[in-house]
Amino acid sequence: MENVKLKELVDIFLGVTHTPEYVFDGVPFLSVKDISDGEISFDDCKYISQEEYDSLSEGAKPKVGDMLFCRVGTLGKPIIIPEGTPLFGSFVSLGYLRNKDASRCDMNYLRYWMYSNSFWQQVNANVKGASQVNLNTGWLSKFDVVLPEMEQQKYRIATLDQCDMIIRKRKQQIEELDNLIKARFVELFGDQKDNPYEFTVGTLKDVADIYLGLTHTPTYVENGRPFLSVRDISSGVIDFSNCHYITEEEFNSLPKGARPITGDLLFCRVGTIGKPVVVPKGIPEFGSFVSIGFLRKKDNVLNEYLKSWMEDPFFMKQVYDNVAGASQINLNTGWLKNFRILIPPIELQNQFAEFVYQVDKSKVFVQKALNEAQMLFDSLMQQYFG
């Protein structure tokens, strides 16, 4: 086991700093948008001519075996370029590491190191106060890496790979269960746009009251009543682990629109809309910021139906029709209340709700297994990298 600087193990390269001349067809030219969730996508990439590619600096010409990483914004997962990947150029928003000695360091070990608390503590120490993360090669090259012998590197990689595979499998199972609900929604209620079963057509204000959260920032305290913003529901569940708190007095003074109750349907109003969340029984009362809105259903709909309606493509089409040209999505109650919604018989909605209940029971089991696998992965990462 040895402590080394990253620059002892790899050469660090950055992509081209100027925007090249794009062509209709040619050599792929990737930016940060083209790598996500550990994969390279050429689906929507730009292209440059072979002549321009040949003129690029070495830093903008990654090769098989190099490890790509996002330099700016949300860093995401680093990617080792696999065999069979076509040649491509890269913009400055991407960097990559090239191994100096494969007998000393396995790039997959460094890939996991870049997920670790050790790596992120060093990142945060260098970007303190910055509005967004921007990995600078000057200080990145000096990062400390705990490097075990190659045999131990291989063992750790294999163990983490196995755990990561289980996590991916569980996430896929949850996605498949979600897709079952979406398919059943269409089967029972048809296409929301075409209304093939000729259900009553209404607007959102006919089936729910719409509320927005607090429009000013309250005074936060160390302990008290939870006060949630969009980040606390973005995963599709209510997460109190990193939320703010307000005093009991300030909580009691909140307007009705900033105090959701059991059964209300929370949704993200700004940015990435995400999955709506029904407030379950048994959780603490909480307040909400203006980035969160919620629906309080009326008697002619069930939450299961309303939630799936908000996840239906036709809902998002209505959103995009109203935010065309805006730099980011911002759900405005002025037009949200007029969104078209089909209102099926409550008996049919009950049938759908029962199906959702049965699927959700399976999801609870899978989610528990996912949480256990994630806890094991996090524990191993802490053990291996600190």
C-alpha positions as CSV (number, residue, x, y, z in Angstrom):
1,M,0.0,0.0,0.0
2,E,1.4,3.4,-1.0
3,N,0.2,7.0,-1.0
4,V,0.8,8.6,-4.4
5,K,-0.2,11.7,-6.3
6,L,-2.6,11.2,-9.2
7,K,0.0,12.7,-11.6
8,E,2.4,9.8,-10.8
9,L,-0.2,7.3,-12.1
10,V,-1.8,9.1,-15.1
11,D,-1.4,11.9,-17.6
12,I,-4.4,14.3,-17.5
13,F,-5.8,15.8,-20.7
14,L,-8.5,18.3,-21.5
15,G,-10.6,18.7,-24.6
16,V,-10.3,21.4,-27.2
17,T,-11.0,24.9,-25.8
18,H,-12.5,26.4,-29.0
19,T,-15.7,25.4,-30.8
20,P,-14.8,23.6,-34.0
21,E,-16.6,23.8,-37.3
22,Y,-19.3,21.2,-37.2
23,V,-20.3,19.1,-40.3
24,F,-23.3,16.9,-41.1
25,D,-21.2,13.7,-41.1
26,G,-17.6,12.9,-40.1
27,V,-15.7,12.2,-36.9
28,P,-17.9,12.3,-33.7
29,F,-17.1,15.3,-31.4
30,L,-18.3,14.8,-27.8
31,S,-19.1,17.2,-25.0
32,V,-20.3,16.6,-21.5
33,K,-23.9,16.0,-22.6
34,D,-22.8,12.9,-24.5
35,I,-21.6,10.9,-21.4
36,S,-24.0,10.0,-18.7
37,D,-24.6,7.2,-16.2
38,G,-21.3,5.5,-17.1
39,E,-21.9,5.3,-20.8
40,I,-20.9,7.1,-24.0
41,S,-23.7,8.1,-26.4
42,F,-23.2,9.1,-30.0
43,D,-27.0,9.5,-30.6
44,D,-27.0,13.3,-30.5
45,C,-23.4,14.2,-30.8
46,K,-21.8,16.8,-33.1
47,Y,-19.4,15.9,-36.0
48,I,-16.2,17.4,-37.3
49,S,-14.3,16.7,-40.5
50,Q,-11.4,14.2,-40.6
51,E,-9.1,17.1,-41.4
52,E,-10.1,19.0,-38.3
53,Y,-9.9,15.9,-36.2
54,D,-6.3,15.3,-37.4
55,S,-5.4,18.9,-36.4
56,L,-6.7,18.5,-32.8
57,S,-4.3,18.4,-29.9
58,E,-3.6,15.1,-28.1
59,G,-5.8,16.4,-25.2
60,A,-8.8,16.3,-27.5
61,K,-8.3,12.8,-28.9
62,P,-9.1,10.2,-26.3
63,K,-8.4,6.6,-27.1
64,V,-9.6,3.1,-26.0
65,G,-8.6,2.5,-22.4
66,D,-8.6,6.2,-21.4
67,M,-11.0,7.3,-18.7
68,L,-13.3,10.2,-19.6
69,F,-14.7,12.4,-16.9
70,C,-17.0,15.5,-16.8
71,R,-15.0,18.6,-15.9
72,V,-17.8,21.0,-15.2
73,G,-21.2,21.0,-13.5
74,T,-22.5,17.7,-12.4
75,L,-19.5,15.4,-12.7
76,G,-21.3,12.1,-13.1
77,K,-19.6,8.8,-13.4
78,P,-16.2,8.5,-15.1
79,I,-16.1,6.1,-18.1
80,I,-13.3,3.9,-19.4
81,I,-13.5,4.0,-23.2
82,P,-14.3,0.4,-24.2
83,E,-12.8,-1.6,-27.1
84,G,-14.7,-1.0,-30.4
85,T,-15.4,2.6,-29.7
86,P,-14.9,4.7,-32.8
87,L,-12.4,7.6,-32.7
88,F,-13.8,10.9,-31.5
89,G,-12.7,14.3,-30.5
90,S,-13.7,16.0,-27.2
91,F,-14.6,19.5,-26.0
92,V,-13.0,21.2,-23.0
93,S,-16.0,20.2,-20.8
94,L,-14.6,16.6,-20.9
95,G,-11.2,15.6,-19.6
96,Y,-9.6,12.2,-19.6
97,L,-6.9,10.2,-17.7
98,R,-4.3,8.0,-19.6
99,N,-2.6,5.3,-17.6
100,K,1.2,5.7,-17.3
101,D,1.9,2.1,-16.2
102,A,-0.8,-0.6,-16.4
103,S,1.3,-2.9,-14.3
104,R,1.1,-0.5,-11.4
105,C,-2.4,0.9,-11.6
106,D,-5.7,-0.5,-12.9
107,M,-7.8,2.3,-14.4
108,N,-10.9,0.6,-13.0
109,Y,-9.5,1.2,-9.5
110,L,-9.1,4.9,-10.3
111,R,-12.7,4.9,-11.7
112,Y,-14.0,3.8,-8.3
113,W,-11.7,6.1,-6.5
114,M,-13.4,9.0,-8.4
115,Y,-16.7,7.9,-6.8
116,S,-15.2,8.0,-3.3
117,N,-15.5,10.4,-0.4
118,S,-11.7,10.7,-0.5
119,F,-11.9,12.1,-4.1
120,W,-14.8,14.4,-3.3
121,Q,-13.3,15.8,-0.2
122,Q,-10.3,16.9,-2.2
123,V,-12.6,18.3,-4.9
124,N,-14.6,20.3,-2.4
125,A,-11.4,21.6,-0.7
126,N,-10.4,23.1,-4.1
127,V,-13.7,24.5,-5.3
128,K,-14.9,26.0,-2.1
129,G,-17.1,29.0,-2.8
130,A,-17.3,28.3,-6.5
131,S,-20.8,28.5,-8.1
132,Q,-20.2,25.2,-9.9
133,V,-17.6,22.4,-9.9
134,N,-14.8,22.9,-12.4
135,L,-12.1,20.3,-12.3
136,N,-8.7,22.0,-12.8
137,T,-5.8,19.9,-13.9
138,G,-3.5,22.0,-11.7
139,W,-4.9,20.8,-8.5
140,L,-6.4,17.5,-9.8
141,S,-2.9,16.3,-10.6
142,K,-1.9,16.7,-6.9
143,F,-4.8,14.7,-5.5
144,D,-3.8,11.9,-3.1
145,V,-4.5,8.3,-4.0
146,V,-4.1,5.3,-1.7
147,L,-2.8,2.6,-4.0
148,P,-2.6,-1.0,-2.9
149,E,-0.7,-3.8,-4.7
150,M,-2.2,-4.9,-8.1
151,E,-3.7,-8.1,-6.7
152,Q,-5.6,-6.1,-4.1
153,Q,-6.7,-3.6,-6.7
154,K,-8.1,-6.5,-8.8
155,Y,-9.9,-7.9,-5.7
156,R,-11.5,-4.6,-4.8
157,I,-12.6,-3.9,-8.4
158,A,-14.2,-7.3,-8.7
159,T,-16.0,-6.9,-5.3
160,L,-17.3,-3.4,-6.2
161,D,-18.3,-4.6,-9.8
162,Q,-20.4,-7.4,-8.3
163,C,-22.1,-5.0,-5.9
164,D,-22.7,-2.4,-8.6
165,M,-24.2,-5.1,-10.9
166,I,-26.7,-6.0,-8.1
167,I,-27.6,-2.3,-7.7
168,R,-28.2,-1.9,-11.4
169,K,-30.3,-5.0,-11.5
170,R,-32.5,-3.8,-8.7
171,K,-32.9,-0.4,-10.3
172,Q,-33.9,-2.1,-13.5
173,Q,-36.5,-4.1,-11.7
174,I,-38.0,-1.0,-10.2
175,E,-38.1,0.6,-13.6
176,E,-39.9,-2.4,-15.0
177,L,-42.5,-2.3,-12.2
178,D,-43.0,1.4,-12.9
179,N,-43.5,0.5,-16.6
180,L,-46.2,-2.0,-15.6
181,I,-48.2,0.8,-13.9
182,K,-47.8,3.0,-17.0
183,A,-49.0,0.2,-19.3
184,R,-52.0,-0.5,-17.1
185,F,-52.8,3.2,-17.0
186,V,-53.0,3.3,-20.8
187,E,-54.9,0.0,-20.9
188,L,-57.6,1.1,-18.6
189,F,-57.9,4.8,-19.6
190,G,-56.6,5.0,-23.1
191,D,-54.6,7.8,-24.6
192,Q,-55.2,11.0,-22.7
193,K,-55.1,13.0,-25.9
194,D,-57.5,10.9,-28.0
195,N,-59.9,9.7,-25.2
196,P,-60.9,6.5,-27.0
197,Y,-63.2,5.5,-24.2
198,E,-65.1,8.8,-24.3
199,F,-64.6,9.7,-20.6
200,T,-65.6,13.0,-19.2
201,V,-63.1,15.7,-20.2
202,G,-62.2,18.3,-17.6
203,T,-59.3,20.5,-16.5
204,L,-57.0,20.1,-13.5
205,K,-59.0,22.7,-11.5
206,D,-62.0,20.4,-11.8
207,V,-60.3,17.5,-10.0
208,A,-57.8,19.2,-7.6
209,D,-56.9,22.3,-5.8
210,I,-53.4,23.6,-6.6
211,Y,-51.0,25.0,-4.0
212,L,-47.5,26.5,-4.1
213,G,-45.0,26.7,-1.3
214,L,-43.7,29.7,0.6
215,T,-42.4,32.4,-1.7
216,H,-39.8,33.9,0.7
217,T,-36.9,32.2,2.4
218,P,-37.7,31.5,6.1
219,T,-35.3,31.7,9.0
220,Y,-33.6,28.3,9.3
221,V,-32.7,26.7,12.6
222,E,-30.7,23.7,13.6
223,N,-33.7,21.7,14.8
224,G,-37.5,22.2,14.5
225,R,-40.1,21.4,11.8
226,P,-38.8,20.1,8.5
227,F,-38.9,22.6,5.6
228,L,-38.6,21.0,2.2
229,S,-37.4,22.3,-1.2
230,V,-37.3,20.6,-4.6
231,R,-34.1,18.8,-3.8
232,D,-35.8,16.9,-1.0
233,I,-38.4,15.2,-3.3
234,S,-36.4,14.9,-6.6
235,S,-35.7,11.2,-6.1
236,G,-39.4,10.3,-6.1
237,V,-39.6,10.0,-2.3
238,I,-39.7,12.5,0.5
239,D,-36.2,12.7,1.9
240,F,-35.6,14.5,5.3
241,S,-31.9,13.6,5.5
242,N,-30.6,16.9,4.3
243,C,-33.6,19.2,4.6
244,H,-33.7,22.6,6.4
245,Y,-35.7,23.3,9.6
246,I,-37.8,26.1,10.9
247,T,-39.1,27.0,14.3
248,E,-42.5,25.7,15.5
249,E,-43.7,29.3,15.6
250,E,-42.7,30.0,12.0
251,F,-44.3,26.7,10.9
252,N,-47.6,27.6,12.5
253,S,-47.5,30.9,10.6
254,L,-47.1,29.3,7.2
255,P,-49.9,29.8,4.7
256,K,-52.0,26.8,3.7
257,G,-50.1,26.5,0.4
258,A,-46.9,25.8,2.2
259,R,-48.2,23.1,4.6
260,P,-49.0,19.9,2.7
261,I,-50.9,17.2,4.5
262,T,-51.2,13.4,4.2
263,G,-52.6,12.5,0.8
264,D,-51.5,15.6,-1.0
265,L,-49.5,15.1,-4.2
266,L,-46.2,16.9,-4.2
267,F,-44.5,17.9,-7.5
268,C,-41.3,19.8,-8.5
269,R,-42.3,23.2,-10.0
270,V,-38.9,24.2,-11.4
271,G,-36.1,22.6,-13.4
272,T,-36.4,18.8,-13.8
273,I,-40.0,18.0,-12.9
274,G,-39.2,14.5,-11.6
275,K,-41.7,12.1,-10.1
276,P,-44.7,13.4,-8.2
277,V,-44.9,12.1,-4.6
278,V,-48.0,11.4,-2.5
279,V,-47.5,12.5,1.2
280,P,-47.7,9.2,3.1
281,K,-49.2,8.6,6.5
282,G,-46.9,8.7,9.6
283,I,-44.3,11.2,8.5
284,P,-43.6,14.5,10.4
285,E,-45.5,17.6,9.4
286,F,-43.4,19.8,7.2
287,G,-43.5,23.1,5.4
288,S,-42.5,23.6,1.7
289,F,-40.7,26.2,-0.4
290,V,-42.1,27.7,-3.6
291,S,-40.1,25.2,-5.7
292,I,-42.6,22.6,-4.5
293,G,-46.2,22.6,-5.5
294,F,-48.9,20.2,-4.5
295,L,-52.3,19.0,-5.5
296,R,-55.1,18.3,-3.1
297,K,-57.5,16.0,-4.9
298,K,-61.3,16.4,-5.0
299,D,-63.7,13.5,-4.7
300,N,-63.9,12.7,-8.4
301,V,-60.3,11.4,-8.7
302,L,-57.9,9.1,-6.8
303,N,-54.3,10.0,-6.1
304,E,-53.1,6.9,-8.0
305,Y,-54.8,8.2,-11.1
306,L,-53.7,11.8,-10.6
307,K,-50.1,10.7,-10.0
308,S,-50.0,8.6,-13.2
309,W,-51.6,11.4,-15.1
310,M,-48.7,13.7,-14.1
311,E,-46.3,11.0,-15.4
312,D,-48.0,10.5,-18.7
313,P,-46.4,12.0,-21.9
314,F,-49.6,14.0,-22.6
315,F,-49.1,15.9,-19.3
316,M,-45.5,16.8,-20.3
317,K,-46.7,17.8,-23.8
318,Q,-49.0,20.3,-22.1
319,V,-46.1,21.6,-20.0
320,Y,-43.8,22.1,-23.0
321,D,-46.6,23.8,-24.9
322,N,-46.7,26.4,-22.1
323,V,-43.0,26.9,-21.5
324,A,-41.8,27.0,-25.1
325,G,-38.7,29.2,-25.3
326,A,-38.2,29.3,-21.6
327,S,-34.7,28.6,-20.3
328,Q,-36.1,26.2,-17.7
329,I,-39.4,24.6,-16.8
330,N,-41.5,26.5,-14.2
331,L,-45.0,25.2,-13.6
332,N,-47.3,28.2,-13.3
333,T,-50.7,27.7,-11.6
334,G,-52.2,30.2,-14.1
335,W,-52.0,27.7,-16.9
336,L,-51.5,24.5,-14.9
337,K,-55.1,24.7,-13.6
338,N,-56.3,24.6,-17.2
339,F,-54.5,21.4,-18.2
340,R,-56.8,18.9,-19.8
341,I,-57.5,15.7,-17.9
342,L,-59.8,12.7,-18.5
343,I,-62.1,11.9,-15.6
344,P,-62.9,8.2,-15.7
345,P,-65.6,6.6,-13.5
346,I,-64.4,6.2,-9.9
347,E,-64.9,2.4,-10.1
348,L,-62.4,2.2,-12.9
349,Q,-60.0,4.4,-10.9
350,N,-60.4,2.0,-7.9
351,Q,-59.5,-0.9,-10.2
352,F,-56.3,0.9,-11.2
353,A,-55.5,1.9,-7.6
354,E,-55.7,-1.8,-6.6
355,F,-53.3,-2.7,-9.3
356,V,-50.9,0.0,-8.2
357,Y,-51.1,-1.2,-4.6
358,Q,-50.1,-4.7,-5.6
359,V,-47.2,-3.5,-7.8
360,D,-46.1,-1.2,-5.0
361,K,-45.9,-4.2,-2.6
362,S,-43.4,-5.7,-5.0
363,K,-41.5,-2.4,-5.3
364,V,-41.1,-2.2,-1.5
365,F,-39.4,-5.6,-1.6
366,V,-37.1,-4.6,-4.4
367,Q,-36.4,-1.2,-2.9
368,K,-35.4,-2.9,0.3
369,A,-32.9,-5.1,-1.6
370,L,-31.6,-2.1,-3.5
371,N,-31.1,-0.1,-0.2
372,E,-29.2,-3.0,1.3
373,A,-27.0,-3.3,-1.8
374,Q,-26.3,0.4,-1.8
375,M,-25.4,0.4,1.9
376,L,-22.9,-2.5,1.2
377,F,-21.4,-0.6,-1.8
378,D,-21.1,2.6,0.3
379,S,-19.5,0.6,3.2
380,L,-17.0,-1.0,0.8
381,M,-16.1,2.3,-0.8
382,Q,-15.4,3.8,2.7
383,Q,-13.3,0.7,3.6
384,Y,-11.3,0.8,0.4
385,F,-10.8,4.5,-0.1
386,G,-11.7,6.3,3.1
